[in-house]
Amino acid sequence: MTSFRQRTLRLLLGGAAGTAFLTATPALIPDTAPRSSAQPCVNGVIPWNPYVVNCNLPPRGPRVRGAAPDAGAIIACRNRPGCLSWYVNGP
């Protein structure tokens, strides 16, 4: 009977220690979640939107109406008739 009590007590103490460890560990570790911050550019090209600033391409110069489009506009307007002319000649 003593061995049964010892086994039961050992099992209960082990379970209590495991539960205490699992609940205390997150409380002791500081929150390391990344902070959300807005970037001035996106990582990739969005189709049909040549105005989005892309992080992977060189920085854009000042946009002049009628001037040649930049690389982001060319990639975003690929296979879209009228998109580049709207970007170059539009407001």
N, C-alpha and C positions, 0 to 999 in steps of 0.2 A: 504494500500500500504506500509505503514511503517513496518508492521509485515512481509510482504514478503521480504523487503530489509533486515530486521534484520535476518531473517532466512537464506537468501542467504549469507549475510556477515558472520554469525556465521558458516555456513557450509564451506565457503571458508577459514576462519581463522583456523578452526579446521583441514581442510585438509592440509593447509600450515604448521601448527604446527606439525602434524603427519609426514609429509614429512621431515621437518627439523629434527625431532627427529630420524627418521629412517636413515637419511643420516649422521647425526653427531655422533650417538652412535658408529658405527664401527670405525670411525676416532679417537675417544677418547680412545677406548679400545686397549691396546697393543696386538700385535700378539702373541698368545700363542700356536702356532702350535708346535708339538713335533719335535725335531731335529732328523734327520735320522742319525743313526750311525750303523756301521757294528758290529755285535756281533761275537765273536770268535766261536760261536756255534749256532746250530739251535734248535728250540723248537719242537722236534719230531724226528721220525726216518724216513729216506728216504729209501724206498725199493730199493734193488739192489745196494745200495751205502754204504758199511760198513765203508768207510773212513771218513764220515761226523762226526764231533764232536757234540755230543748231550748234551744239557744243563740239561736234566732230569736224566742222568745217572752219576755214579761216574766218576771222572777224569781218563783218560787213562794213563796207564804206558807206558814206552818205548816199542815200538813194536819190537819184535825179531822174525826173520824168523823161522817158525816151532813151535812157542810157541802157547799156547792156545789163542783163540780169546777172545776179550773183549765182554761185554754185548751188546754194540751197534752193533757189527758185527753179533752176534748171532741173534739179533732181525731183523736186516736188511736183513739177508740171510735166514730167515725162509721160508721154502717150496721152496727154489731155489737150485736145485741140482748143485753142483760144485762151488757155490758162496763162501762157507766157506773155501774150500780147496784152492781156488784161493787167498782168503784173507790171509790165514795162510802161504801158500808156495810161494805166488807171490812176486814181487819186493817191 
